Amino acid sequence: MISVIRLFIYCVFAFKNFSETSETFTVYRCQQHDLQGVAIGSRVASMECEAQALGSRLVSRKCLVLSLLDASIGTLENATFHNVAGVLVVLPSHDWSRYLEQHFVNFEHELLSTELAIPVYFVFEDNIITAIQKDLNERAEVEVRGGVMSTISNVLWSTGHRLVVHSAPPSRLDHAFVINVEGYLRSSAEQNLPVIVVCAHYDALSAIPSLSHGADANGSGVVALLELARIFAHIFGSSGTRPKYDLVFLLSGGGNYNYVGSKRWIDQISKETNGLAFMDSVAYVICLEGLGSSQFANALFAHLSRPPKHGSFSHQFLRNVNLSSVLHWGNVSFAVDTPSHPSFVYPVHKKINLNEDFLSWEHERFSAYRFSGVTLSSWPSHHVANQMRHRSFDGGPVFRTITCNGKQTTRRCFRGTVCPSVLARNTRIVAEALFRTVFEIEDVQAVLHTPFVRKQWITDDTVAALLDLVVRHPRSSQLLLVDEHPDGSAWKSPPVSLHPHKPKSGPLQSLEYLMKSLLHHVQVVRHPLSSQSTSKQVKSASKFRPSAVEDDRSVTFGGPGDTQSARSPAVAYASAFGDVDVVLYTAAGPATMSVYRLKSSAFDLFVAVAIGFYLAVLYFILELPCVEQTLKTVTR
């Protein structure tokens, strides 16, 4: 009886110790969506299992904890084959080497093309996580080097770590939508002038939705567009100015899903009463993306679908961009020398590949409707762009070393590789070229050596402040479209159009507030994300769009890529520009993981068997006299 009391006391104190040794961490779930009918990412969110290291023998119903260097698609597939209950990848909080960064980029791209049947989470390392990894690795070494008895002893008597993530099962968002923020600048209400569209998509995408801050892709493009809107709103508002073009500023959503926001914008215009006239009035589309990286600070590239014809609008605009680059280059010092070239802007011609499922640049989406356009970027090719996009390392809570203005700084940098000086300079180049185009300034000698856009108009400080605002929150489509409760169970749509004078908290609300503070005519339009009819689900913004008339200058734009008149709303190339079928899921936000120190389930089984055996023996001993008496009575 005394032994039974001792065992009871031990169980009580063991349970108390179990409760006091729990720790909690913020973990980030792997991406989950369906794209063109293909399931991508982790399909499970909840996890409750014992942790094990990669060096130990993989056991089903346990969670595999591994460092980023050991993480690969092969490792995850092997873990899935052995029916592990989940995977936790530990990310370094500092000291990111170039090799480790590239390994992470490659790993993310593989995750964005693979379906996983187990929950996959990421966590930043700290002292507690490091201690857990060390303990798991030591147990794995003992298991590998020891014999059978050593392994059994280790399983029975060692203290393990139980990982628990409580999350509701991910459910599909059947009514997901994409939001476009449109702003208009008109020189005069009486005139119907041609229109230049300045466009940048604001969303970001990576293998970890909660870490999709997208500083360069495409936070830099958003910042450049906002600065252009601020400058030209002031210019258009000044008395005595006579611009020859109206301006439209479009912050489009769904850029990482084949630029579906731009497609929805064009489709909606074509269905409005004056939509075809407005489409015919669009002279050019300027798309902005990847303008601030210090890795590509020494050149600016104009990506085109075809070489511009001499005398066309595109040809004249590129001449203005080249001239602007000469006028505004040299204000930033870099770690490497700038190229000795009369112009720092290089045209890159890439034909649209009809066999590809996804477009390379946003201007190609407009080319589908025979709009003439260009994408201005620091990225030299679409191959480089595909490497720079879809990265969690592009800004966010990661320690890293960046180079800006020839200096290396190590800090927690939500700006990623974006250097405000580079972004400010590139924005001034675009502003200068757009200014010369809007006012049709002739190439006379008097204005060839004098910039109209002053350096004080677009400074490093203003650009840095805007960039910090844009990248402060992750901009993954799942997190932008809905608000998630911490447990992932309840979701609701955020407000789309709020009071224009009330500050906003979320990324979309902040962008809306900024646009409305800069421009008088701003409309926030909601479109369905996937391939659905937009006629019933979209609020019309036609009252802000000016009707257009034929202009004499439109006759100079010839060819499918440079046309300006008789534009058909039908898509020019059906196979490459079909609609995008996207399915988003809940439970994309950060989650809380609890870690408990406890004995293994084998130890629980061993204790249960031992207690049962002890009670059986005790019962037999206590009942033995009664049994003997019964036997004596029977034998008589």
VENRA-V328309 format. One record per pair of residues at least 24 apart in sequence whose ideal C-beta (glycine too) atoms are under 8 Angstrom apart, sorted by sequence separation. I is the first residue (numbers start at 1). J is the second residue. If there is no record, write none. Layout:
i=I j=J
i=I j=J
This chain:
i=58 j=82
i=60 j=84
i=61 j=85
i=63 j=87
i=64 j=88
i=66 j=90
i=68 j=92
i=200 j=224
i=225 j=249
i=321 j=345
i=361 j=385
i=59 j=84
i=60 j=85
i=63 j=88
i=65 j=90
i=136 j=161
i=200 j=225
i=300 j=325
i=360 j=385
i=428 j=453
i=58 j=84
i=135 j=161
i=199 j=225
i=225 j=251
i=360 j=386
i=431 j=457
i=480 j=506
i=198 j=225
i=318 j=345
i=428 j=455
i=431 j=458
i=480 j=507
i=497 j=524
i=480 j=508
i=496 j=524
i=132 j=161
i=222 j=251
i=284 j=313
i=318 j=347
i=428 j=457
i=198 j=228
i=283 j=313
i=284 j=314
i=428 j=458
i=496 j=526
i=69 j=100
i=87 j=118
i=89 j=120
i=91 j=122
i=93 j=124
i=198 j=229
i=286 j=317
i=350 j=381
i=427 j=458
i=52 j=84
i=68 j=100
i=86 j=118
i=87 j=119
i=89 j=121
i=90 j=122
i=91 j=123
i=92 j=124
i=93 j=125
i=348 j=380
i=350 j=382
i=475 j=507
i=85 j=118
i=86 j=119
i=87 j=120
i=88 j=121
i=89 j=122
i=90 j=123
i=91 j=124
i=92 j=125
i=93 j=126
i=284 j=317
i=348 j=381
i=473 j=506
i=69 j=103
i=73 j=107
i=84 j=118
i=85 j=119
i=86 j=120
i=87 j=121
i=88 j=122
i=89 j=123
i=90 j=124
i=91 j=125
i=346 j=380
i=424 j=458
i=473 j=507
i=49 j=84
i=68 j=103
i=72 j=107
i=86 j=121
i=88 j=123
i=90 j=125
i=297 j=332
i=424 j=459
i=472 j=507
i=49 j=85
i=68 j=104
i=71 j=107
i=80 j=116
i=298 j=334
i=424 j=460
i=427 j=463
i=48 j=85
i=49 j=86
i=51 j=88
i=73 j=110
i=80 j=117
i=218 j=255
i=297 j=334
i=470 j=507
i=47 j=85
i=72 j=110
i=73 j=111
i=76 j=114
i=80 j=118
i=245 j=283
i=298 j=336
i=424 j=462
i=47 j=86
i=68 j=107
i=79 j=118
i=90 j=129
i=421 j=460
i=424 j=463
i=76 j=116
i=294 j=334
i=298 j=338
i=299 j=339
i=307 j=347
i=420 j=460
i=423 j=463
i=470 j=510
i=73 j=114
i=294 j=335
i=298 j=339
i=420 j=461
i=469 j=510
i=470 j=511
i=44 j=86
i=76 j=118
i=307 j=349
i=90 j=133
i=302 j=345
i=304 j=347
i=306 j=349
i=420 j=463
i=76 j=120
i=121 j=165
i=185 j=229
i=300 j=344
i=301 j=345
i=302 j=346
i=304 j=348
i=305 j=349
i=378 j=422
i=420 j=464
i=423 j=467
i=299 j=344
i=300 j=345
i=301 j=346
i=302 j=347
i=303 j=348
i=304 j=349
i=305 j=350
i=306 j=351
i=469 j=514
i=119 j=165
i=183 j=229
i=298 j=344
i=299 j=345
i=300 j=346
i=301 j=347
i=302 j=348
i=304 j=350
i=305 j=351
i=185 j=232
i=299 j=346
i=301 j=348
i=303 j=350
i=305 j=352
i=420 j=467
i=185 j=233
i=378 j=426
i=466 j=514
i=481 j=529
i=531 j=579
i=187 j=236
i=196 j=245
i=198 j=247
i=202 j=251
i=415 j=464
i=418 j=467
i=530 j=579
i=531 j=580
i=186 j=236
i=193 j=243
i=194 j=244
i=195 j=245
i=196 j=246
i=197 j=247
i=198 j=248
i=199 j=249
i=200 j=250
i=201 j=251
i=202 j=252
i=203 j=253
i=376 j=426
i=530 j=580
i=531 j=581
i=185 j=236
i=193 j=244
i=194 j=245
i=195 j=246
i=196 j=247
i=197 j=248
i=198 j=249
i=199 j=250
i=200 j=251
i=201 j=252
i=202 j=253
i=203 j=254
i=205 j=256
i=530 j=581
i=193 j=245
i=194 j=246
i=195 j=247
i=196 j=248
i=198 j=250
i=199 j=251
i=200 j=252
i=201 j=253
i=203 j=255
i=204 j=256
i=415 j=467
i=477 j=529
i=530 j=582
i=193 j=246
i=195 j=248
i=197 j=250
i=199 j=252
i=201 j=254
i=202 j=255
i=203 j=256
i=415 j=468
i=529 j=582
i=530 j=583
i=187 j=241
i=201 j=255
i=376 j=430
i=414 j=468
i=187 j=242
i=201 j=256
i=321 j=376
i=416 j=471
i=529 j=584
i=187 j=243
i=318 j=374
i=415 j=471
i=303 j=360
i=317 j=374
i=414 j=471
i=201 j=259
i=303 j=361
i=305 j=363
i=314 j=372
i=414 j=472
i=187 j=246
i=304 j=363
i=305 j=364
i=313 j=372
i=186 j=246
i=201 j=261
i=303 j=363
i=312 j=372
i=314 j=374
i=27 j=88
i=185 j=246
i=201 j=262
i=184 j=246
i=185 j=247
i=305 j=367
i=184 j=247
i=185 j=248
i=199 j=262
i=225 j=288
i=184 j=248
i=185 j=249
i=224 j=288
i=183 j=248
i=184 j=249
i=67 j=133
i=182 j=248
i=183 j=249
i=221 j=287
i=65 j=132
i=182 j=249
i=183 j=250
i=221 j=288
i=224 j=291
i=65 j=133
i=182 j=250
i=220 j=288
i=221 j=289
i=305 j=373
i=335 j=403
i=181 j=250
i=182 j=251
i=220 j=289
i=221 j=290
i=223 j=292
i=41 j=111
i=180 j=250
i=181 j=251
i=218 j=288
i=220 j=290
i=221 j=291
i=304 j=374
i=41 j=112
i=65 j=136
i=180 j=251
i=218 j=289
i=220 j=291
i=303 j=374
i=334 j=405
i=335 j=406
i=40 j=112
i=43 j=115
i=47 j=119
i=180 j=252
i=217 j=289
i=218 j=290
i=220 j=292
i=289 j=361
i=302 j=374
i=303 j=375
i=333 j=405
i=334 j=406
i=40 j=113
i=41 j=114
i=43 j=116
i=44 j=117
i=46 j=119
i=180 j=253
i=217 j=290
i=219 j=292
i=220 j=293
i=289 j=362
i=302 j=375
i=303 j=376
i=332 j=405
i=333 j=406
i=40 j=114
i=41 j=115
i=42 j=116
i=43 j=117
i=44 j=118
i=45 j=119
i=47 j=121
i=179 j=253
i=216 j=290
i=287 j=361
i=302 j=376
i=303 j=377
i=40 j=115
i=41 j=116
i=44 j=119
i=88 j=163
i=178 j=253
i=216 j=291
i=287 j=362
i=301 j=376
i=396 j=471
i=39 j=115
i=42 j=118
i=178 j=254
i=216 j=292
i=287 j=363
i=300 j=376
i=301 j=377
i=395 j=471
i=38 j=115
i=42 j=119
i=86 j=163
i=215 j=292
i=216 j=293
i=300 j=377
i=301 j=378
i=42 j=120
i=285 j=363
i=300 j=378
i=301 j=379
i=396 j=474
i=86 j=165
i=287 j=366
i=299 j=378
i=301 j=380
i=303 j=382
i=31 j=111
i=53 j=133
i=56 j=136
i=301 j=381
i=30 j=111
i=31 j=112
i=51 j=132
i=180 j=261
i=285 j=366
i=297 j=378
i=299 j=380
i=55 j=137
i=178 j=260
i=179 j=261
i=296 j=378
i=53 j=136
i=56 j=139
i=178 j=261
i=182 j=265
i=195 j=278
i=296 j=379
i=52 j=136
i=53 j=137
i=56 j=140
i=180 j=264
i=296 j=380
i=345 j=429
i=51 j=136
i=55 j=140
i=180 j=265
i=197 j=282
i=291 j=376
i=293 j=378
i=30 j=116
i=53 j=139
i=54 j=140
i=55 j=141
i=57 j=143
i=122 j=208
i=178 j=264
i=195 j=281
i=196 j=282
i=199 j=285
i=285 j=371
i=287 j=373
i=289 j=375
i=291 j=377
i=292 j=378
i=293 j=379
i=53 j=140
i=56 j=143
i=194 j=281
i=195 j=282
i=196 j=283
i=197 j=284
i=199 j=286
i=200 j=287
i=284 j=371
i=285 j=372
i=286 j=373
i=287 j=374
i=288 j=375
i=289 j=376
i=290 j=377
i=291 j=378
i=332 j=419
i=52 j=140
i=56 j=144
i=193 j=281
i=194 j=282
i=195 j=283
i=196 j=284
i=197 j=285
i=198 j=286
i=199 j=287
i=200 j=288
i=201 j=289
i=284 j=372
i=285 j=373
i=286 j=374
i=287 j=375
i=288 j=376
i=289 j=377
i=290 j=378
i=296 j=384
i=30 j=119
i=55 j=144
i=122 j=211
i=192 j=281
i=194 j=283
i=196 j=285
i=197 j=286
i=199 j=288
i=200 j=289
i=282 j=371
i=283 j=372
i=284 j=373
i=285 j=374
i=287 j=376
i=288 j=377
i=290 j=379
i=332 j=421
i=29 j=119
i=30 j=120
i=196 j=286
i=198 j=288
i=279 j=369
i=284 j=374
i=286 j=376
i=289 j=379
i=331 j=421
i=332 j=422
i=29 j=120
i=30 j=121
i=29 j=121
i=30 j=122
i=279 j=371
i=28 j=121
i=29 j=122
i=112 j=205
i=332 j=425
i=27 j=121
i=28 j=122
i=112 j=206
i=331 j=425
i=27 j=122
i=28 j=123
i=112 j=207
i=290 j=385
i=293 j=388
i=491 j=586
i=27 j=123
i=111 j=207
i=289 j=385
i=329 j=425
i=26 j=123
i=328 j=425
i=25 j=123
i=65 j=163
i=108 j=206
i=109 j=207
i=290 j=388
i=488 j=586
i=108 j=207
i=258 j=357
i=266 j=365
i=270 j=369
i=488 j=587
i=63 j=163
i=107 j=207
i=108 j=208
i=258 j=358
i=259 j=359
i=262 j=362
i=266 j=366
i=328 j=428
i=329 j=429
i=25 j=126
i=258 j=359
i=328 j=429
i=488 j=589
i=263 j=365
i=484 j=586
i=25 j=128
i=259 j=362
i=262 j=365
i=266 j=369
i=481 j=584
i=484 j=587
i=486 j=589
i=488 j=591
i=25 j=129
i=262 j=366
i=324 j=428
i=325 j=429
i=328 j=432
i=482 j=586
i=484 j=588
i=23 j=128
i=259 j=364
i=263 j=368
i=324 j=429
i=327 j=432
i=484 j=589
i=486 j=591
i=259 j=365
i=324 j=430
i=478 j=584
i=486 j=592
i=255 j=362
i=258 j=365
i=477 j=584
i=478 j=585
i=294 j=402
i=321 j=429
i=324 j=432
i=478 j=586
i=51 j=160
i=294 j=403
i=321 j=430
i=323 j=432
i=324 j=433
i=479 j=588
i=50 j=160
i=51 j=161
i=252 j=362
i=294 j=404
i=323 j=433
i=478 j=588
i=479 j=589
i=50 j=161
i=51 j=162
i=478 j=589
i=50 j=162
i=51 j=163
i=320 j=432
i=321 j=433
i=324 j=436
i=476 j=588
i=49 j=162
i=50 j=163
i=320 j=433
i=323 j=436
i=48 j=162
i=49 j=163
i=320 j=434
i=48 j=163
i=47 j=163
i=48 j=164
i=317 j=433
i=320 j=436
i=47 j=164
i=48 j=165
i=320 j=437
i=47 j=165
i=48 j=166
i=46 j=165
i=45 j=165
i=46 j=166
i=317 j=437
i=323 j=443
i=46 j=167
i=316 j=437
i=45 j=167
i=46 j=168
i=295 j=417
i=297 j=419
i=327 j=449
i=45 j=168
i=46 j=169
i=293 j=416
i=294 j=417
i=327 j=450
i=328 j=451
i=45 j=169
i=293 j=417
i=294 j=418
i=319 j=443
i=327 j=451
i=331 j=455
i=44 j=169
i=45 j=170
i=292 j=417
i=293 j=418
i=294 j=419
i=297 j=422
i=323 j=448
i=328 j=453
i=44 j=170
i=292 j=418
i=293 j=419
i=300 j=426
i=43 j=170
i=292 j=419
i=324 j=451
i=328 j=455
i=292 j=420
i=294 j=422
i=293 j=422
i=300 j=429
i=324 j=453
i=292 j=422
i=291 j=422
i=292 j=423
i=291 j=423
i=256 j=389
i=256 j=390
i=292 j=426
i=291 j=426
i=291 j=427
i=27 j=165
i=29 j=167
i=32 j=170
i=34 j=172
i=291 j=430
i=288 j=430
i=286 j=430
i=286 j=434
i=284 j=437
i=201 j=362
i=200 j=362
i=199 j=362
i=41 j=207
i=199 j=366
i=217 j=385
i=197 j=366
i=217 j=388
i=216 j=388
i=217 j=389
i=217 j=390
i=31 j=205
i=197 j=371
i=217 j=391
i=31 j=206
i=292 j=467
i=31 j=207
i=197 j=373
i=219 j=395
i=30 j=207
i=31 j=208
i=217 j=394
i=30 j=208
i=31 j=209
i=216 j=394
i=29 j=208
i=213 j=392
i=215 j=394
i=216 j=395
i=28 j=208
i=29 j=209
i=212 j=392
i=214 j=394
i=215 j=395
i=28 j=209
i=29 j=210
i=211 j=392
i=213 j=394
i=214 j=395
i=215 j=396
i=28 j=210
i=213 j=395
i=28 j=211
i=207 j=390
i=213 j=396
i=205 j=389
i=206 j=390
i=208 j=392
i=212 j=396
i=205 j=390
i=206 j=391
i=207 j=392
i=211 j=396
i=372 j=557
i=206 j=392
i=211 j=397
i=211 j=398
i=206 j=394
i=372 j=561
i=204 j=394
i=370 j=560
i=372 j=562
i=247 j=438
i=370 j=561
i=372 j=563
i=245 j=437
i=372 j=564
i=245 j=438
i=367 j=560
i=370 j=563
i=244 j=438
i=367 j=561
i=243 j=438
i=244 j=439
i=243 j=439
i=244 j=440
i=371 j=567
i=242 j=439
i=370 j=567
i=220 j=418
i=241 j=439
i=369 j=567
i=370 j=568
i=215 j=414
i=219 j=418
i=224 j=423
i=228 j=427
i=232 j=431
i=369 j=568
i=215 j=415
i=216 j=416
i=223 j=423
i=227 j=427
i=231 j=431
i=235 j=435
i=369 j=569
i=213 j=414
i=215 j=416
i=216 j=417
i=215 j=417
i=216 j=418
i=224 j=426
i=228 j=430
i=232 j=434
i=369 j=571
i=370 j=572
i=213 j=416
i=215 j=418
i=220 j=423
i=224 j=427
i=228 j=431
i=232 j=435
i=368 j=571
i=369 j=572
i=223 j=427
i=227 j=431
i=368 j=572
i=367 j=572
i=368 j=573
i=224 j=430
i=228 j=434
i=232 j=438
i=368 j=576
i=368 j=577
i=365 j=577
i=359 j=576
i=359 j=577
i=354 j=573
i=257 j=477
i=355 j=575
i=356 j=576
i=256 j=477
i=352 j=573
i=354 j=575
i=355 j=576
i=35 j=257
i=231 j=453
i=354 j=576
i=254 j=477
i=353 j=576
i=253 j=477
i=352 j=576
i=231 j=457
i=231 j=458
i=253 j=480
i=227 j=458
i=227 j=462
i=198 j=434
i=227 j=463
i=196 j=434
i=227 j=466
i=223 j=463
i=226 j=466
i=313 j=553
i=196 j=437
i=196 j=438
i=223 j=466
i=313 j=556
i=223 j=467
i=312 j=556
i=313 j=557
i=311 j=556
i=312 j=557
i=312 j=558
i=220 j=467
i=223 j=470
i=314 j=561
i=219 j=467
i=222 j=470
i=314 j=562
i=309 j=558
i=313 j=562
i=309 j=559
i=312 j=562
i=219 j=470
i=313 j=564
i=215 j=467
i=219 j=471
i=306 j=559
i=309 j=562
i=308 j=562
i=306 j=561
i=215 j=471
i=219 j=475
i=305 j=561
i=306 j=562
i=214 j=471
i=268 j=525
i=304 j=561
i=213 j=471
i=268 j=527
i=213 j=473
i=251 j=511
i=265 j=525
i=213 j=474
i=214 j=475
i=212 j=474
i=213 j=475
i=265 j=527
i=211 j=474
i=212 j=475
i=264 j=527
i=271 j=534
i=210 j=474
i=212 j=476
i=251 j=515
i=264 j=528
i=271 j=535
i=209 j=474
i=281 j=546
i=210 j=476
i=249 j=515
i=261 j=527
i=268 j=534
i=209 j=476
i=212 j=479
i=260 j=527
i=267 j=534
i=275 j=542
i=278 j=545
i=281 j=548
i=202 j=470
i=272 j=540
i=274 j=542
i=278 j=546
i=280 j=548
i=281 j=549
i=209 j=478
i=210 j=479
i=260 j=529
i=273 j=542
i=278 j=547
i=204 j=474
i=206 j=476
i=209 j=479
i=249 j=519
i=264 j=534
i=268 j=538
i=272 j=542
i=275 j=545
i=277 j=547
i=278 j=548
i=280 j=550
i=281 j=551
i=283 j=553
i=204 j=475
i=205 j=476
i=274 j=545
i=277 j=548
i=283 j=554
i=203 j=475
i=204 j=476
i=205 j=477
i=257 j=529
i=268 j=540
i=277 j=549
i=124 j=397
i=202 j=475
i=203 j=476
i=268 j=541
i=272 j=545
i=274 j=547
i=203 j=477
i=253 j=527
i=264 j=538
i=274 j=548
i=280 j=554
i=283 j=557
i=254 j=529
i=269 j=545
i=203 j=480
i=112 j=390
i=109 j=390
i=283 j=564
i=105 j=387
i=108 j=390
i=282 j=564
i=108 j=391
i=108 j=392
i=280 j=564
i=226 j=511
i=233 j=518
i=280 j=565
i=282 j=567
i=105 j=391
i=229 j=515
i=233 j=519
i=280 j=566
i=280 j=567
i=104 j=392
i=105 j=393
i=226 j=514
i=230 j=518
i=279 j=567
i=104 j=393
i=222 j=511
i=226 j=515
i=229 j=518
i=229 j=519
i=279 j=569
i=276 j=567
i=101 j=393
i=226 j=518
i=276 j=569
i=275 j=569
i=96 j=393
i=101 j=400
i=178 j=477
i=270 j=569
i=246 j=546
i=176 j=477
i=179 j=480
i=96 j=398
i=179 j=481
i=267 j=569
i=96 j=399
i=178 j=481
i=266 j=569
i=95 j=399
i=96 j=400
i=177 j=481
i=93 j=398
i=94 j=399
i=96 j=401
i=173 j=478
i=176 j=481
i=202 j=507
i=93 j=399
i=176 j=482
i=202 j=508
i=91 j=398
i=92 j=399
i=173 j=481
i=173 j=482
i=202 j=511
i=263 j=577
i=94 j=410
i=177 j=493
i=263 j=579
i=179 j=496
i=263 j=580
i=170 j=488
i=173 j=491
i=168 j=487
i=260 j=579
i=167 j=487
i=168 j=488
i=260 j=580
i=36 j=357
i=166 j=487
i=167 j=488
i=168 j=489
i=258 j=580
i=260 j=582
i=257 j=580
i=257 j=582
i=254 j=580
i=181 j=508
i=254 j=582
i=179 j=508
i=181 j=511
i=181 j=512
i=183 j=515
i=181 j=515
i=185 j=519
i=183 j=518
i=184 j=519
i=186 j=521
i=183 j=519
i=185 j=521
i=184 j=521
i=183 j=521
i=184 j=522
i=183 j=522
i=182 j=522
i=181 j=522
i=182 j=523
i=181 j=523
i=182 j=524
i=181 j=524
i=182 j=525
i=180 j=524
i=179 j=524
i=180 j=525
i=179 j=525
i=179 j=526
i=180 j=527
i=178 j=526
i=179 j=527
i=177 j=526
i=178 j=527
i=177 j=527
i=178 j=528
i=177 j=528
i=178 j=529
i=195 j=546
i=176 j=528
i=177 j=529
i=175 j=528
i=176 j=529
i=193 j=546
i=195 j=548
i=176 j=530
i=192 j=546
i=194 j=548
i=192 j=547
i=192 j=548
i=192 j=549
i=194 j=551
i=193 j=551
i=182 j=541
i=194 j=553
i=177 j=537
i=184 j=544
i=186 j=546
i=194 j=554
i=184 j=545
i=182 j=544
i=184 j=546
i=194 j=564
i=210 j=588
i=209 j=588
i=210 j=589
i=209 j=589
i=210 j=590
i=176 j=582
i=176 j=583
i=176 j=584
i=173 j=583
i=172 j=583
i=173 j=584
i=172 j=584
i=173 j=585
i=172 j=585
i=173 j=586
i=171 j=585
i=172 j=586
i=170 j=585
i=171 j=586
i=170 j=586
i=170 j=587
i=168 j=586
i=169 j=587
i=168 j=587
i=167 j=587
i=167 j=591
i=165 j=591
i=165 j=592
i=165 j=593
i=164 j=593
i=165 j=594
i=163 j=593
i=164 j=594
i=163 j=594
i=164 j=595
i=163 j=595
i=164 j=596
i=162 j=595
i=161 j=595
i=162 j=596
i=161 j=596
i=162 j=597
i=161 j=597
i=162 j=598
i=160 j=597
i=161 j=598
i=159 j=597
i=160 j=598
i=159 j=598
i=160 j=599
i=159 j=599
i=160 j=600
i=158 j=599
i=158 j=600
i=45 j=488
i=156 j=600
i=33 j=478
i=155 j=600
i=156 j=602
i=157 j=603
i=155 j=602
i=156 j=603
i=155 j=603
i=156 j=606
i=132 j=595
i=128 j=595
i=121 j=591
i=123 j=593
i=121 j=593
i=88 j=593
i=45 j=587
i=36 j=580
i=37 j=581
i=51 j=595
i=35 j=580
i=36 j=581
i=35 j=581
i=45 j=591
i=47 j=593
i=34 j=581
i=35 j=582
i=34 j=582
i=35 j=583
i=33 j=582
i=34 j=583
i=33 j=583
i=50 j=600
i=33 j=584
i=50 j=601
i=33 j=585
i=32 j=585
i=32 j=587
i=32 j=588
i=31 j=588
i=29 j=587
i=29 j=588
i=29 j=589
i=29 j=590
i=28 j=590
i=29 j=591
i=27 j=590
i=28 j=591
i=26 j=590
i=27 j=591
i=26 j=591
i=27 j=592
i=26 j=592
i=27 j=593
i=25 j=592
i=26 j=593
i=24 j=592
i=25 j=593
i=24 j=593
i=24 j=594
i=25 j=595
i=23 j=594
i=24 j=595
i=22 j=594
i=23 j=595
i=22 j=595
i=22 j=596
i=21 j=596
i=22 j=597
i=21 j=597
i=18 j=596
i=18 j=597
i=18 j=598
i=7 j=611
i=3 j=614
i=4 j=618
